[in-house]
Amino acid sequence: MKLTSTGSVLLISCYELGHQPMGVALPLGFLERAGFTPDAMDIAVEDFDEQKVAAASFIGISVPMHTAMRLGVRVADRIRKVNPSCHVCFYGLYAALNSEYLLDHGADSCIGGEYEEPLVSLVEALDAQSDAAVAGVIQRDRPAAPFLHRLEFAPPSRSALPTLDKYAHLEQNGVCRPAGYVEASRGCLHLCTHCPIPPVYGGRFFAIPQDIVLNDIRQQVFNGATHITFGDPDFLNGPKHSLNVVRAMHEEFPELTFDFTAKIEHLLKRGQDLPEFGKCGCMFIISAVESLSEKVLGILAKEHTRDDFRAALEFCKVAGIPLRPTWVAFTPWTTIDDYLEMLEFVESNGLIDHVDPVQFTIRLLIPPGSLLADHPATRPYRGELDEAAFTFRWDHPDPRMDQLHKDVSKLVAEAVEAEEDSGVTFYRLLELARGQQPMSTVCSLTPDRRRAPRLTESWFC
C-alpha cells in the first residue's frame, strides 16, 4: 500500500460545530510536513465524494464530538461499499471512548488524545508495509492508551477544505460576517463528570504554540474571516498564553473580532482580564453553566454555584462582553421546578437573546468511559449502553420530565424550521414548561431589538 501519491490519504470531517474543521486542518499539516499529499472532505457542507474515496488507500475520519461520531459510522459504512480494501481510521475524542464498537463496525484503527503524530506514524507504517504496533494507535488485539505527549505542531493546512463562506458566520444586528476557527490549546485541567474530555485527557491540557495559532489566524483572515472563534475546551486554562495570543492578534488585526469558551470558575478568577479581552475585540464568551440546581452542579463537578454564575454575568457586563450560557437542561436529577427556574432566570437577567433555543432541549449524554457512567448518583437511573447511539440509556424518575423533553424538542425543531424569532420560541417554551398551551403571541420582545452577537450554528454537542 503506497500512500505518497496525491489523494492516497483522505481525511474526512463529519461535523465540527459548523466550523471549518480543525480536526482535519491540523493533521493535514502534519501529514504534509511528513511528505504526504493528502486530500480532504467535509460532509457537513459538501457531498460525499465517491471518487475521492475510491482513490484513497487510507481514510481517517475525525470524530471530536458525539454528533460527528454518529455520522462517522455511517460514513465508514459507505466507504466500505465504495472501497472495501482501504484502511479506515477513526481519530479524535470519541474514537478513544468508542474504540471497541468502532473496531467491530468497520474501523481498522482508532486514535485518541493528541492524535496527529500517531496518525502520521500509522500512515508511514502502512506505506512501508510494516505491521509493527504504533504508539497511541488502537487496533484489534492491540490496545493502546490515548496519546498524551506534547507535540511539535505543524501549521494547519486548509487549502483542501471548503471555503469559509460554507461555514458558520458571526451574526450581529442582522449582519453576518465570515468566521474562522482556531485552537490555542487542547484538553482541559478540569474533571467535569459529564464531559467526554476527562476520560481521555485525565485533567491535562496542551498549549499550541503562539506562532502556530497566529499563522493559522493569518491564513483565515486572508481567506475572508473577519471574526475568529477560539475552539479550546476552555480558553482560560492557560490564561497568560491566551491573553498573549489575543494581544498579538489584535495588534496585527485591530478590526478582527473573536469569541471563546471558558468556565464560570475561570471567568471569576480572571475577571480583571476581561476588560482587555473586550478592548481587543471579544464579541461574546460561551460558558457551560449547565444548570442552576446545586444538586446537579455538584454531581457534574462544575465547581461553580448559581451565585457564581450571577457574579460572572456581572464581570462580563462590566467588561462589555455578552455571556452566552449553555445548558444541560435535562438530567436524571433535574426537576420541573429546576427547568422552570432556568427559564425564569434567563428571562429576569435579560439573557433570552443570549441562549439559542436548542440549548433548552439538551439531554445529558453518558458516553462509554464517562465519569458519570458508574457515578453513585447515576446508577439508579442508568440503563444499558446503546452502542449504536454511543451513550448509556437513562430514564427520568419523573415521567413528566421525559415527556417535557419530547415536547420542547418538537417545539424547538418546528420553530427552527419556521425561522421563528427566538424570543417567541422562548416564551412558548416557558408556557409549555408551566403546563400551558404554548401560544405564538406572548413575546414581549420587539422583532427589531438589538440582540447579542452569536454564531449562526447553534448546536453544541
N, C-alpha and C positions, 0 to 999 in steps of 0.2 A: 504494500500500500504506500505509494509515493504521494506525499502531501505538500510538496513545494510548488506545484503548479497553481495558477490562479484559480480560485474558486474551489480547490480541493478541500479546503477548510471553510465551513459555513457556520456562522453564529446566528442564532435566531432569538429575538426577543418576542415575548407574547403580550406583555403588558407591564408598564412601569409608571403607573400613576399619571399617564398622559404626557410623560416627558420623553424627549429623545433619549433612548436608553443608555444610561451609564454602564449597565450590566453587559453591554456589547461594546461600547466605545473603549472602555479600558482594556479588556482582553484583546481587542483588535490591535491596540497599540503595542501590547506585549508580544503578540504573535508577529507583527510586522518587524519589530526590533530583532526578533529571533530569525528573521529571514523568510517568513511565510507571507503569502499574498492572499489573505482570507477575504471572503465576501460576507455580506450581512443581509438580514431580512427582519423586518418588524411587522408581524402580522396584526398588531394593534391598529396600524394605519395603512397597510398595503396588503395586497392579495398574496396568498400562499403561492410561491413561485416553484412549480414542479421542475422547471429546467435547472434552476439553481440546486434544488435538492438532488436531482438525478446526477448532477456533475460532481457532487461532493463525496469524499471518502470519509470525512469526519464532520459530524454536525454537533455543535454544542447548543443546548437550549438553556437560556437564562431564566432562572426561577427565584427571584428575590422576594417574592410575596405569594400569598395564598391564591389570588386570582390568576397570577401567571402560572402557578403550579397546575391548576385545574386545566387551563388552556394548553399548557405544555404537554400534558399526557395525550391530549387529542392530536396535537401536532406530531408527536412521536409516532402515533398510530398511522397518520398519513404518510410520514416519512418511510415507515416500514413497507407500505404498499408501493411507494414510488421507487425506493432504493433500499431493498432489504439487506444488502451486504455492508452498508456504511456503518461506521462506529457512531453510536448515539451517546452523548454525554450530557447529563443534567448538571448544572453548576449554579451555586448561589445558596442563599439561606435555607430555602425549602428543600433543596436537594439533599442536604445533610440530614434534615429531620425526617425525610421520607425515602431514604435510600433503599430500604428493604422492599417497599412496594414498587419503586421505580425499576429496580433490577429484575423484578418479576413481571414487569409490564413494559418491556421494550427498551430499557436502558442497558447499555454496556458498562457504563461507569457513572459515578456521581462524585462531586467535589463540593465541600463546604468550607466556610471561613474565608481566608484570603486566597481566593481560588486561582488567581491569574498565573502564578508560577507553576503550580501543579498542572494547570491546563496546558501550558506551553510544554512542560516536561512530558506530559502524556502524548501530545501530538508528535513531539520529537521521537519518543519511543516507538510509536506506531509507524512513523516514517522510516525508522531504522529497522523495522520489523522485529523489535525487541519485545519479549514477553515478560520482562522484568517488572516487578511491582514498582509503582511510582508513589513517592511520599504524598500523602493527602488525597490520593485517588482511591475511592471505594469501588471494588469490583466483586463479582460473585466469588465467595470463599476467600476474599482478600479485604477484610475490614480495615478501615483507616479512620483516625480521628480528624476532626476539622483542622485545616491547615492554619495555624495561628502564629505565623512568623512575619516579622517586618519585611516588607518587600522593597526592592529597588524599582520604584514606579517608572513606567514609561508614559509618555504623553498620550492621552486618549486620542483615538482616531475616529473621526466622524464622517469622512468623505463617502463611505459606503452606505450611510444611513439616510433615510428620507429627510427632506429639508425641514427646518424649524416651523414653517407655516403649517405643517401637518399635525403639530402637537399643541399642547395647552398654551393658552395666552394669558397674560395678565389683563384682567378686566377692571377698569376704573372709570366710574361715572359714565358707563355705557360705551367706553372706548376700549378696544382690545389691542394689545401690543405683544409681539412675539417674545416668548420666554425661553431662555436657555436653562440648563440644569447641570450642576456640578456637585461634587462631594469634596469636602475638606477633611473628612475623617470617616472611618467605618468602625462598626462595633459600638459598644456602649459600656460605660462604667457601672451601670445600674442593673438591678435584677428584678425588674417588674415581672410578676409571675405570669401574666398573660401574654407577654411579648415573646416573639419567636427568636429574638436575638440572644438572650442569656443562655439558652441551652446550647448554642453554637459557640458564642464568644466568652461565656463564663465571666462576665464583668470586665473584659479587656476592650480597649479601643486602640485604633491605629490612625495616626495623623498622616494625611497625604501631603507631601512637601509643597510649600507655598508656590514655588516656581511652576510645578506641575498644574496646580489649581489655576494660577493666573494665566498660564499659556492656554489652558482649556477655555477659560473665560474669553480670552482674546479671540480664539477661533470662532466662538459662538457669536460674539459681537460682530465680527467680520461677516458672519453668515446671517446677520439681521437681528440678533437678540438685543432687546432694549431693557430686559429685566432678567435677573438670574435667580433661580431657586437653588438654595443650598440644601441638598437632599440628605445631609447627615442625619442619622437617627436622633442625635442631639448635638446641635451646633456648638453648644457651650460646654461639652465635655472637656474640650481643650480651649478655654476662653481666651488665653493670650494668642494662641495660634489663629483662632477665628477672627479676633479683632485685628490682628496684623494683616490677614488676608483681606478683610473688608477695607482697611485703611489704604492698602496698596491698590486695590481695585478702584476705590473712589478717587484716588489721586490720578490714576490713568484714565478712568472713565467717569468723570464727575456727574454725568447725566444718567448713568446706569442705576437702576433700582434693583432691589433684591428682597427676598424673604427667607426665613429659616424656621426650623423647628427646635424647641427647647423645652425641658421640663419646667414645671412651675417652681420646683426647688431651685433650679439654676437661675430663673428669672429673678427670684428674690435675692439670691447670693450675689448676682451680677447686676443688680438694679442700677448701680452707679454707672455702668457702661451703656445702658440702654439709650440715653440721650445721644451718645456719639453714634451708635448704630443708626438712630433716626436721622441725624445730620448727614450720615453717609449714604442715605437713600433707602433705608429699610421701610418697606411698604406695609408689612404685617408680619406677625410671628404666629406660628402654629404651636399649640401646646396640647398634649394628650391629657386633658383633665379627667376624662373617662366617667366620673361620677361625682355627685355631691354627698353621697352616703358614706359616712365614716367607716361603716362596716365593709362596704365594697372596696373603698380605697385601701383599707387595711389588708384585705385578702389579696388585692392586686399589688400590694407593696409599692404603692405610688409615692410614698414619702412626702405627701402633702395633704393638707386638710382643706375643707371648704373655705375657711378663713384665709388660708394661704392663697387660694385661687383669687379671692377678693382682693388681697394685697397685691398680687401680681397684676391684676387688672389695673389697679391704681398706678403702679410703677409704669406700666405701658402707656397709660393715659397721660401721665406727666411727660413721658418721652415723646408723645405724639405718635405712637405706633399702635395700630389696632391689634388686639389679641384675638386670634381665631381659635377657640377651643374645639377639640374633637372629643367624641364620647364613645363609650361602650354602653349604649343605652339599655341593653338587655343582658342581664346575667342571672344565674340561679338565685342570687341574693337581692336583686333589685325588686322593690315593691312598687305597686301602682302609685303610692304616695311619693316614693323616690322619683319616679318618672315625672309625675306632675311637678314636683319641686324643681327638677331640672328645667322644665319648660318655663315655669314661672320665674325662676332665677334669670334665665335668658331674657325673658321679657322685661323684667324690672331693672335689669342692668344694661339695657339698650344693646343687646347682643343678637337680636333677631337676624340682622344682616351680616353678622359675623359667623354664622353657622349655616352651612349648606344643609337643606332639609334631610338629605340622605343620612346625615350623622345621627338623626333621631331614630333610625331604623337599625343601627349596627347591633348585631347579636354576637356575643362572646364566642370566639373560636378557641378550641383547645386542641392544637395540633399534636401529633406524636412527639414525645420528648419535652412537651411543655412542662414548666414548673408547676402548673396548675393540675396536671393530669392526675397526680397522686396526692394533691393537697388535701388535708383533712376536711376543709370546707367544701371541696368539690365532690368527694366520694359519695355522699348521699344522693347526688343528682346525676352523676356521670354514668352514661350507658356504654355501649360497645363502640369501638373505633369504626367509623365509616371510612374504610380505606380509600374508596374512590373519591370521597369528599375531603380527605386529609384532615379530619377533625373528629374528636370524640363527640358522640351524640349526648345531649342533655335535655331534660325536661324541667320546666319551672314547677316548683311545688304548688304554685297558684295558677291553675289553668287559664285564668283571666289574662295573665301576662303573656302566655303563648298566643292567645287569641289577639291580644292587643298588638303584638309584634306582626302578626299576619295582616291585621287591618292597617296599621301605619305604613307597612311596607307597600301594600297595594295602593294606598292613598298617594304616597310619595312617588311611586313609579308612574302613576297616571298623571300626577302633576308635572313631573319632568317631561313626559311625553307631550303634554299640552303646553309646555313652556310657561307654566303658571308663575306669577310673581311669588318669590319665596316667602314674602310676608303673608300673603294669602294662605299659602301652604302651611305656614307655622300656626296661624290661628285655627285652621281646620284641624291640625294635629292636636292643638290644645283642647278643642271641643271634643274630639274623639277620645282623648285621654280622660276627660271629665265625664265620659259616658253619654255625651250628647251627639246628636246627628250633625256631622261636620257640614257647615254651610260654606258658601263662597263669597259672602258679603260682609264678613266680620272684621276684615283687616283695617286697622286704624292708621296704617302707614300709607303715605301717598305714593303712587307709582313713580313720580319724578323725584323722589327723595335722593339725597346723596348716600350712597351705600359704601360700606367698607370694601377696599380692594380685595380681589380674590383671583384665584386661577380658575380657568374655565373648566378644568377637570376637578370634580368634587369628590371623587372616591378615594378613600384612604385605607385600603385593606388588601 
